[in-house]
Amino acid sequence: MMRRLTTTALLACAVHGLAACANNPEHGYTLAPAYRTDIQTIAVPIFDMADFAPGLELELTEAVVKEIHRTTPWKVVARGQADTILTGVITDASLRKLSTDRDTGLVQEMAYALTASFEWKDRTTGRVLVSRRNFRAAEPYVPARPAQERVDTGQRGAIEELARAIVAELRSSW
């Protein structure tokens, strides 16, 4: 009797759980993957850049490639072998004052902000899968004492945050 009751309860839970799942993630839970399954490879040429900080485009490209490898099943390959191509340009790199010391007026906290535009295309059809303009990420850092963090700290954080945000946009495009 106890075995039959347990089996019935488990079966009811399983049926109820499946009924709560949806094929469209906008309508609830889903068992579908969080990325496009029709894509296996992606090319990521070096991002372009206006005249800001030299080397920033290389660092962002490297961070995007690492994030793709870390969070998706897609393989980054050469342009001629890829299903899709992700191109982008860094349009702005700036520092923003976040706070000052009330007594001295010196800057206590800064933010390094990066703005980029990018486009993800299907290489065979030329169809744009994702296109974003003025996509922005910022990272705070503390140049004041006692932390005395260098601007590189904020820059590196902004690069990593922007890379995470770009790849998240690619993943959510399905």
Backbone as JSON, one array per atom type, in Angstrom:
{
  "sequence": "MMRRLTTTALLACAVHGLAACANNPEHGYTLAPAYRTDIQTIAVPIFDMADFAPGLELELTEAVVKEIHRTTPWKVVARGQADTILTGVITDASLRKLSTDRDTGLVQEMAYALTASFEWKDRTTGRVLVSRRNFRAAEPYVPARPAQERVDTGQRGAIEELARAIVAELRSSW",
  "N": [[0.82, -1.19, 0.0], [1.91, 1.28, 0.84], [3.99, 1.51, -0.98], [2.58, 1.75, -3.4], [1.26, 4.2, -2.95], [3.44, 5.96, -2.76], [4.52, 5.69, -5.35], [2.38, 6.69, -6.86], [2.3, 9.34, -5.93], [4.82, 10.29, -6.78], [4.5, 10.05, -9.57], [2.41, 11.86, -9.98], [3.68, 14.26, -9.26], [5.64, 14.4, -11.28], [4.06, 14.64, -13.63], [2.77, 17.04, -13.05], [5.0, 18.74, -12.94], [5.93, 18.63, -15.62], [3.79, 19.81, -16.88], [4.1, 22.41, -16.09], [6.14, 23.37, -17.57], [7.2, 25.23, -20.44], [7.39, 25.67, -23.99], [8.15, 28.12, -25.0], [10.22, 30.48, -23.61], [9.29, 32.93, -22.75], [6.86, 32.46, -21.73], [7.06, 31.09, -19.35], [8.66, 28.44, -17.52], [11.2, 26.48, -19.14], [12.5, 23.65, -20.88], [14.24, 23.86, -22.88], [17.45, 24.58, -24.41], [19.58, 27.36, -23.43], [20.61, 28.75, -25.56], [21.2, 29.16, -29.07], [20.67, 26.29, -30.94], [21.06, 25.67, -33.55], [23.4, 26.67, -34.4], [26.84, 26.09, -34.57], [29.41, 27.1, -34.82], [31.35, 30.12, -34.58], [32.77, 33.12, -35.76], [35.03, 35.55, -34.59], [36.21, 38.35, -35.39], [38.8, 40.8, -34.72], [37.66, 43.47, -32.78], [36.78, 46.7, -34.04], [37.99, 50.07, -33.52], [37.57, 53.41, -32.45], [39.69, 56.28, -32.0], [40.87, 55.74, -29.12], [42.01, 54.16, -26.44], [44.88, 52.44, -27.16], [45.02, 48.98, -27.93], [42.81, 48.21, -26.5], [40.76, 47.15, -28.07], [41.76, 44.65, -28.73], [41.83, 43.41, -26.23], [39.08, 43.38, -25.56], [38.06, 41.75, -27.61], [39.38, 39.33, -27.03], [38.28, 38.82, -24.49], [35.57, 38.46, -25.17], [35.73, 36.15, -26.76], [36.64, 34.29, -24.84], [34.43, 34.33, -23.11], [32.43, 33.32, -24.77], [33.39, 30.7, -25.1], [33.23, 29.9, -22.45], [30.51, 30.04, -21.71], [28.83, 29.04, -23.69], [28.05, 26.42, -26.1], [29.24, 26.87, -28.48], [31.86, 26.96, -30.91], [34.72, 28.93, -31.42], [35.98, 29.88, -34.44], [37.96, 30.25, -37.5], [37.11, 32.85, -39.85], [36.27, 31.9, -42.47], [35.37, 29.34, -41.92], [33.23, 29.48, -40.24], [29.82, 29.36, -38.99], [28.54, 31.67, -38.25], [29.22, 35.23, -37.87], [30.62, 37.53, -35.66], [30.89, 40.88, -35.43], [32.27, 44.0, -34.35], [32.54, 47.32, -32.9], [34.3, 49.5, -30.81], [32.95, 52.29, -29.51], [33.21, 54.28, -27.63], [35.22, 55.2, -24.86], [35.48, 56.02, -21.6], [36.03, 57.96, -18.58], [34.31, 58.36, -15.53], [33.41, 60.41, -12.86], [32.41, 59.26, -9.74], [32.2, 59.71, -6.97], [33.21, 62.13, -4.47], [35.52, 63.25, -1.95], [34.21, 64.75, 0.93], [35.61, 66.54, 2.53], [38.12, 67.17, 1.27], [37.57, 67.37, -1.44], [38.65, 65.76, -3.33], [38.65, 63.14, -5.78], [37.04, 60.16, -4.96], [35.91, 57.81, -5.92], [35.75, 56.28, -9.1], [34.45, 55.53, -12.39], [35.04, 53.36, -15.06], [33.99, 53.45, -18.28], [32.73, 51.71, -21.08], [31.61, 51.76, -24.42], [30.03, 50.06, -27.01], [29.22, 48.91, -30.32], [27.67, 46.23, -32.01], [27.33, 43.45, -34.31], [25.81, 40.46, -35.24], [25.95, 38.03, -37.57], [24.54, 35.59, -39.82], [26.66, 33.68, -41.67], [26.27, 32.37, -44.11], [23.75, 33.16, -45.17], [23.71, 35.88, -44.74], [21.94, 37.11, -43.12], [21.05, 39.18, -40.4], [21.44, 38.34, -37.1], [21.61, 39.38, -34.52], [21.75, 42.75, -33.56], [23.17, 45.48, -32.06], [23.36, 48.8, -30.87], [25.36, 51.29, -29.32], [25.9, 49.89, -26.91], [26.54, 49.46, -23.55], [28.88, 49.25, -20.82], [30.09, 49.53, -17.49], [32.59, 49.9, -14.96], [33.26, 50.34, -11.58], [36.0, 51.81, -9.74], [38.48, 52.48, -7.19], [40.45, 55.11, -6.92], [41.49, 56.56, -4.84], [43.18, 56.84, -1.64], [42.7, 54.39, 0.9], [42.84, 52.37, -1.01], [43.86, 52.91, -3.63], [43.56, 52.04, -6.36], [44.47, 51.32, -9.71], [43.73, 52.8, -12.93], [43.61, 50.76, -14.72], [42.36, 48.7, -13.37], [39.61, 49.38, -13.32], [39.25, 49.52, -16.08], [39.78, 46.88, -16.96], [37.74, 45.51, -15.61], [35.48, 46.71, -16.82], [35.8, 45.83, -19.46], [35.49, 43.03, -19.15], [32.86, 42.95, -18.16], [31.45, 44.08, -20.33], [31.98, 42.16, -22.29], [30.66, 39.91, -21.15], [28.03, 40.89, -21.26], [27.64, 41.22, -24.03], [27.85, 38.56, -25.01], [25.74, 37.46, -23.6], [23.63, 38.73, -24.87], [23.82, 37.5, -27.37], [23.19, 34.9, -26.67], [20.57, 35.21, -25.79], [19.17, 35.7, -28.05], [17.65, 33.81, -29.35]],
  "CA": [[0.0, 0.0, 0.0], [2.81, 2.43, 0.93], [4.73, 1.58, -2.24], [1.66, 2.27, -4.41], [1.04, 5.6, -2.63], [4.67, 6.66, -3.13], [4.59, 5.69, -6.81], [1.34, 7.59, -7.34], [2.72, 10.7, -5.6], [5.91, 10.64, -7.69], [3.93, 10.2, -10.9], [1.66, 13.12, -9.98], [4.67, 15.35, -9.26], [6.26, 14.44, -12.6], [3.07, 15.18, -14.56], [2.58, 18.45, -12.69], [6.23, 19.44, -13.34], [5.94, 18.77, -17.07], [2.74, 20.76, -17.27], [4.56, 23.75, -15.78], [7.17, 23.76, -18.52], [6.7, 25.79, -21.69], [8.37, 25.69, -25.07], [8.56, 29.5, -25.17], [10.65, 30.94, -22.29], [8.53, 34.11, -22.35], [5.63, 32.0, -21.1], [7.32, 30.3, -18.15], [9.84, 27.59, -17.51], [11.43, 25.71, -20.36], [13.59, 22.67, -20.85], [15.06, 24.14, -24.05], [18.74, 25.18, -24.08], [19.61, 28.82, -23.35], [21.39, 29.24, -26.69], [20.74, 28.63, -30.36], [21.24, 24.97, -31.22], [21.33, 25.55, -34.98], [24.72, 27.26, -34.64], [27.92, 25.36, -33.92], [30.67, 27.85, -34.87], [31.26, 31.58, -34.67], [34.03, 33.83, -35.97], [35.07, 36.82, -33.86], [37.35, 39.18, -35.79], [39.15, 41.83, -33.74], [36.77, 44.63, -32.78], [37.34, 47.97, -34.49], [37.99, 51.04, -32.44], [37.91, 54.79, -32.72], [40.99, 56.6, -31.38], [40.82, 55.85, -27.67], [43.17, 53.54, -25.81], [45.39, 51.35, -28.0], [45.01, 47.65, -27.32], [41.51, 47.93, -25.89], [40.0, 46.3, -28.98], [42.29, 43.29, -28.59], [41.4, 42.88, -24.93], [37.65, 43.09, -25.61], [37.88, 40.58, -28.47], [39.82, 38.16, -26.26], [37.3, 38.58, -23.42], [34.36, 37.93, -25.8], [36.03, 34.76, -27.15], [36.66, 33.49, -23.6], [33.06, 34.24, -22.6], [31.72, 32.38, -25.65], [33.84, 29.35, -24.74], [32.84, 29.6, -21.07], [29.07, 29.99, -21.45], [28.06, 28.47, -24.8], [28.68, 25.25, -26.72], [29.77, 27.27, -29.77], [33.31, 26.99, -31.09], [35.23, 30.09, -32.15], [36.82, 29.39, -35.54], [38.31, 31.25, -38.51], [35.97, 33.43, -40.56], [35.84, 31.06, -43.57], [34.83, 28.07, -41.43], [32.2, 29.75, -39.24], [28.4, 29.48, -39.33], [28.16, 33.05, -37.99], [30.32, 36.16, -37.64], [30.35, 38.61, -34.73], [31.77, 42.03, -35.65], [31.93, 45.1, -33.46], [33.39, 48.5, -32.81], [34.24, 50.24, -29.55], [32.62, 53.66, -29.91], [33.57, 55.25, -26.59], [35.87, 54.75, -23.63], [35.52, 57.24, -20.8], [36.06, 57.91, -17.12], [33.24, 59.15, -14.92], [33.56, 60.59, -11.42], [31.24, 58.77, -9.01], [32.09, 60.35, -5.66], [34.35, 62.93, -4.01], [35.67, 63.4, -0.5], [33.56, 65.99, 1.35], [36.57, 67.47, 3.14], [39.19, 67.6, 0.37], [37.09, 67.56, -2.81], [39.35, 64.84, -4.22], [37.85, 62.03, -6.28], [37.15, 58.94, -4.17], [35.51, 56.64, -6.71], [35.6, 56.55, -10.52], [33.94, 54.41, -13.2], [35.55, 53.27, -16.42], [32.83, 53.05, -19.09], [32.97, 51.34, -22.48], [30.42, 51.67, -25.26], [30.33, 49.33, -28.25], [28.14, 48.48, -31.2], [28.06, 44.95, -32.6], [26.38, 42.79, -35.19], [26.02, 39.02, -35.37], [25.32, 37.64, -38.84], [24.68, 34.26, -40.39], [27.63, 33.85, -42.74], [25.8, 31.84, -45.39], [22.61, 33.91, -45.69], [23.89, 37.31, -44.54], [20.88, 37.59, -42.23], [21.5, 39.69, -39.11], [20.82, 37.62, -35.99], [21.54, 40.35, -33.42], [22.45, 44.01, -33.83], [22.99, 46.41, -30.94], [24.11, 50.05, -30.97], [25.6, 51.98, -28.04], [25.83, 48.91, -25.83], [27.44, 50.08, -22.57], [29.21, 48.61, -19.55], [30.98, 50.36, -16.68], [33.11, 49.25, -13.76], [33.83, 51.3, -10.64], [37.27, 51.52, -9.06], [38.77, 53.48, -6.16], [41.83, 55.6, -7.06], [41.9, 57.25, -3.61], [43.74, 56.03, -0.55], [43.83, 53.48, 0.97], [42.83, 51.36, -2.07], [44.74, 53.38, -4.7], [43.46, 51.18, -7.53], [44.85, 51.96, -10.97], [42.67, 52.88, -13.93], [43.57, 49.44, -15.35], [41.39, 47.89, -12.63], [38.31, 49.72, -13.87], [39.24, 49.17, -17.5], [39.66, 45.41, -17.09], [36.39, 45.16, -15.17], [34.52, 47.15, -17.85], [35.98, 44.92, -20.6], [34.87, 41.74, -18.81], [31.42, 43.17, -18.06], [30.93, 44.27, -21.68], [32.05, 40.85, -22.95], [29.55, 39.12, -20.61], [26.77, 41.44, -21.76], [27.55, 40.93, -25.47], [27.55, 37.13, -25.19], [24.37, 37.25, -23.09], [22.73, 39.15, -25.95], [23.85, 36.45, -28.39], [22.48, 33.73, -26.12], [19.15, 35.48, -25.62], [18.58, 36.05, -29.34], [16.87, 32.72, -29.93]],
  "C": [[0.87, 1.26, 0.0], [3.57, 2.63, -0.38], [3.84, 2.18, -3.35], [1.39, 3.75, -4.19], [2.24, 6.44, -3.04], [4.78, 6.77, -4.64], [3.58, 6.67, -7.4], [1.74, 9.05, -7.09], [3.84, 11.16, -6.52], [5.41, 10.88, -9.1], [3.16, 11.52, -11.01], [2.6, 14.32, -10.0], [5.31, 15.51, -10.64], [5.31, 15.04, -13.62], [2.86, 16.66, -14.3], [3.8, 19.27, -13.12], [6.31, 19.64, -14.83], [4.89, 19.76, -17.55], [3.17, 22.19, -17.01], [5.61, 24.25, -16.75], [6.54, 24.27, -19.8], [7.79, 25.73, -22.74], [8.92, 27.09, -25.29], [8.95, 30.05, -23.8], [9.94, 32.21, -21.83], [7.25, 33.73, -21.62], [5.86, 31.12, -19.88], [8.59, 29.5, -18.27], [9.97, 26.84, -18.83], [12.55, 24.72, -20.14], [14.52, 22.87, -22.04], [16.39, 24.76, -23.62], [18.67, 26.71, -24.12], [20.46, 29.44, -24.46], [20.84, 28.61, -27.96], [21.44, 27.31, -30.64], [21.53, 24.77, -32.7], [22.69, 26.13, -35.37], [25.77, 26.46, -33.87], [29.21, 26.19, -33.84], [30.41, 29.33, -35.06], [32.66, 32.14, -34.89], [33.94, 35.16, -35.23], [36.32, 37.58, -34.29], [37.61, 40.25, -34.73], [38.21, 43.02, -33.89], [37.51, 45.83, -33.34], [37.28, 48.94, -33.33], [38.3, 52.43, -32.97], [39.2, 55.08, -31.94], [40.87, 56.82, -29.88], [42.1, 55.27, -27.08], [43.66, 52.39, -26.68], [45.42, 50.03, -27.23], [43.69, 47.26, -26.71], [40.68, 46.99, -26.76], [40.47, 44.85, -28.92], [41.81, 42.64, -27.3], [39.92, 42.53, -24.94], [37.39, 41.86, -26.47], [38.26, 39.31, -27.72], [38.81, 37.81, -25.17], [36.0, 38.0, -24.0], [34.57, 36.47, -26.19], [36.02, 33.86, -25.91], [35.25, 33.29, -23.05], [32.22, 33.29, -23.46], [32.1, 30.95, -25.29], [33.31, 28.94, -23.36], [31.34, 29.34, -20.93], [28.22, 29.41, -22.58], [28.75, 27.22, -25.32], [29.34, 25.6, -28.06], [31.29, 27.28, -29.76], [33.69, 28.24, -31.86], [36.25, 29.57, -33.17], [37.14, 30.54, -36.49], [37.07, 31.66, -39.31], [35.41, 32.52, -41.67], [35.19, 29.76, -43.16], [33.61, 28.25, -40.53], [30.79, 29.76, -39.82], [27.98, 30.95, -39.25], [29.4, 33.9, -37.75], [29.84, 37.27, -36.71], [31.36, 39.73, -34.98], [31.33, 43.15, -34.72], [32.92, 46.22, -33.51], [33.19, 49.14, -31.44], [34.05, 51.7, -29.93], [32.98, 54.71, -28.87], [34.24, 54.54, -25.42], [36.05, 56.01, -22.78], [35.6, 56.94, -19.31], [34.96, 58.82, -16.58], [33.47, 59.21, -13.41], [32.27, 60.15, -10.73], [31.08, 59.45, -7.66], [33.37, 61.12, -5.34], [34.35, 62.98, -2.49], [35.06, 64.75, -0.1], [34.56, 67.02, 1.89], [37.57, 68.03, 2.13], [38.72, 67.9, -1.04], [37.78, 66.65, -3.81], [38.43, 63.67, -4.6], [38.11, 60.79, -5.43], [36.89, 57.69, -5.01], [35.25, 57.09, -8.15], [34.95, 55.33, -11.18], [34.58, 54.5, -14.57], [34.4, 52.72, -17.26], [33.27, 52.78, -20.52], [31.63, 51.26, -23.2], [30.84, 51.0, -26.56], [29.05, 49.1, -29.04], [28.6, 47.17, -31.82], [26.95, 44.37, -33.43], [26.78, 41.34, -35.33], [25.24, 38.55, -36.58], [25.51, 36.16, -39.13], [25.56, 34.41, -41.62], [27.09, 33.39, -44.09], [24.66, 32.67, -45.99], [22.8, 35.43, -45.61], [22.84, 37.93, -43.64], [21.46, 38.02, -40.88], [20.71, 38.99, -38.01], [20.61, 38.54, -34.8], [22.31, 41.59, -33.84], [22.14, 44.97, -32.68], [23.89, 47.62, -31.16], [24.23, 50.66, -29.57], [25.36, 51.07, -26.83], [26.89, 49.3, -24.81], [27.65, 49.2, -21.33], [30.19, 49.52, -18.81], [31.41, 49.58, -15.45], [33.71, 50.3, -12.83], [35.19, 50.84, -10.11], [37.58, 52.7, -8.14], [40.23, 53.93, -6.29], [42.37, 56.24, -5.78], [42.52, 56.28, -2.61], [42.61, 55.53, 0.31], [43.9, 52.5, -0.21], [43.84, 51.68, -3.18], [44.75, 52.43, -5.91], [43.81, 51.98, -8.78], [43.68, 51.95, -11.93], [42.53, 51.54, -14.66], [42.55, 48.52, -14.67], [39.98, 48.13, -13.17], [38.18, 49.32, -15.33], [39.03, 47.68, -17.7], [38.26, 44.95, -16.69], [35.33, 45.53, -16.21], [34.6, 46.24, -19.08], [35.27, 43.6, -20.32], [33.35, 41.86, -18.72], [30.79, 43.33, -19.44], [30.94, 42.95, -22.45], [30.91, 39.94, -22.46], [28.22, 39.58, -21.18], [26.58, 41.13, -23.25], [27.16, 39.47, -25.68], [26.16, 36.8, -24.65], [23.34, 37.67, -24.14], [22.68, 38.11, -27.06], [23.04, 35.25, -27.92], [20.99, 33.98, -26.05], [18.44, 35.75, -26.95], [17.67, 34.98, -29.91], [15.43, 32.9, -29.61]]
}
